[in-house]
Amino acid sequence: MRVYVTTGGLQIHCNVAALIDLGQNVKEGVLFSLSFCHALGIADMIYPLGGSPLSTANPEAGLKVVGQVKEGVVKLVFGTSVFFGLQPFVDATMSYDVNVDIHFLEEAKISIDCNKRQISAGSMFQMPLRKSGW
C-alpha cells in the first residue's frame, strides 16, 4: 500500500507494508507507529490523546495510543485507484509502521483470498500477500 501525506502544501508518498491485525479494534481501523509519523514529518500534526491503553487480542501487548493524525493529512492507497482519507491513531510502542484491522478492510470492500494468497478490491486491484516474521 502507499501512504500519501499532505503537509504545508506539499504531497509526499511512500510504499509501506501493513500488518493486517485481526485483534485490533480501534475506531478508525488504522494505526500508525509514532516513529513512522516522525519519519513522514507529521509528528506535529497529531492531536494528543494522553496515552490511553489500546484493546488488543493479547492484553499484555502493551500498546499505547498517544494521539490521532489531524484530518486531511493522510490517505492510504491500494492498487492504483483506491484512495482512503483517514485519521489514523498513533501508537508509541508499535513495531510495525502501519497496522490495519479487518473492519477497515471490510468497509473499504477489500478482501483477502488465502488460497490465492492475495488481497483485492474486485477488479480494481489485486496484490500478493507476503509472510512477515513467521
Legacy VTK file of the C-alpha trace (Angstrom):
# vtk DataFile Version 3.0
C-alpha trace
ASCII
DATASET POLYDATA
POINTS 134 float
0.000 0.000 0.000
1.078 3.587 -0.417
0.688 6.344 2.121
0.132 9.900 0.845
0.827 12.775 3.198
-0.165 16.384 2.586
1.716 18.916 4.669
2.396 22.610 4.066
1.002 22.410 0.519
3.381 19.579 -0.386
2.355 15.995 -1.030
4.731 13.107 -0.379
4.129 9.400 -0.702
5.855 6.174 0.193
5.254 2.462 -0.196
4.799 0.612 3.058
3.922 -2.897 4.171
0.946 -3.028 6.512
0.237 -5.564 9.204
-3.319 -6.912 8.903
-4.295 -7.337 12.528
-7.434 -9.327 13.330
-7.191 -8.470 17.037
-7.047 -4.696 16.653
-10.319 -2.822 17.195
-9.502 0.891 17.060
-12.418 3.036 15.857
-10.623 4.300 12.719
-9.313 0.793 11.914
-5.786 2.001 11.170
-2.832 2.643 13.473
0.462 4.332 12.605
3.556 3.968 14.752
4.888 7.174 16.270
8.288 6.532 14.675
6.601 6.263 11.238
4.879 9.625 11.837
8.264 11.158 12.696
9.771 9.657 9.514
6.909 11.143 7.443
7.350 14.540 9.080
3.818 14.624 10.512
4.540 14.202 14.229
3.470 17.833 14.817
0.113 17.055 13.144
-1.017 14.625 15.844
-3.755 15.505 18.329
-2.559 14.205 21.710
-4.809 11.671 23.471
-2.830 11.081 26.660
-1.519 7.522 26.257
-4.796 5.635 26.636
-4.458 1.841 26.544
-5.429 0.040 23.348
-7.654 -3.026 23.420
-5.856 -5.915 21.706
-6.239 -9.659 21.335
-3.239 -10.021 23.662
-3.902 -7.945 26.818
-0.172 -7.940 27.605
0.766 -6.368 24.258
1.407 -3.030 25.971
0.334 -0.781 23.086
-0.419 2.840 23.969
-2.336 5.233 21.728
-0.778 8.678 22.135
-2.767 10.632 19.556
-4.570 10.831 16.254
-3.369 12.376 12.987
-5.321 15.516 12.045
-7.962 15.289 9.324
-6.809 15.767 5.718
-3.153 14.872 6.313
-3.082 11.157 5.371
-4.523 8.999 2.585
-3.970 5.280 2.091
-3.769 3.987 -1.459
-4.380 0.406 -2.506
-3.520 -0.539 -6.074
-3.687 2.400 -8.460
-7.041 3.978 -7.740
-8.442 3.019 -4.338
-7.876 6.036 -2.062
-8.989 6.315 1.555
-8.689 9.526 3.537
-8.471 8.808 7.243
-7.252 9.964 10.627
-5.132 7.083 11.918
-4.486 6.701 15.610
-0.816 6.812 16.614
0.823 4.282 18.913
4.105 4.939 20.716
5.282 1.332 21.058
4.086 -0.457 17.916
6.793 -2.316 15.967
5.084 -2.065 12.538
4.697 1.241 10.694
1.057 0.631 9.718
-1.494 -1.662 11.351
-4.831 -2.244 9.560
-7.760 -4.109 11.077
-10.254 -6.396 9.366
-13.123 -3.926 9.912
-11.325 -1.266 7.860
-10.789 -3.797 5.062
-14.492 -4.739 5.155
-15.601 -1.085 4.988
-13.189 -0.492 2.114
-14.567 -3.610 0.369
-11.109 -5.157 0.300
-10.985 -8.934 0.530
-8.294 -11.449 1.388
-8.102 -14.711 -0.566
-5.919 -17.063 1.455
-5.939 -19.770 -1.257
-4.601 -17.373 -3.902
-2.524 -15.535 -1.267
-3.728 -12.137 -2.446
-5.608 -9.075 -1.290
-8.019 -7.421 -3.745
-10.829 -4.959 -4.315
-12.806 -6.621 -7.081
-11.277 -5.863 -10.462
-9.706 -2.581 -9.277
-6.542 -4.222 -7.951
-5.001 -7.488 -6.785
-1.801 -7.673 -4.730
0.045 -10.689 -3.350
0.136 -11.284 0.390
3.551 -11.741 1.948
4.549 -13.523 5.118
6.487 -11.450 7.555
8.021 -12.632 10.782
6.548 -16.160 10.756
LINES 1 135
134 0 1 2 3 4 5 6 7 8 9 10 11 12 13 14 15 16 17 18 19 20 21 22 23 24 25 26 27 28 29 30 31 32 33 34 35 36 37 38 39 40 41 42 43 44 45 46 47 48 49 50 51 52 53 54 55 56 57 58 59 60 61 62 63 64 65 66 67 68 69 70 71 72 73 74 75 76 77 78 79 80 81 82 83 84 85 86 87 88 89 90 91 92 93 94 95 96 97 98 99 100 101 102 103 104 105 106 107 108 109 110 111 112 113 114 115 116 117 118 119 120 121 122 123 124 125 126 127 128 129 130 131 132 133
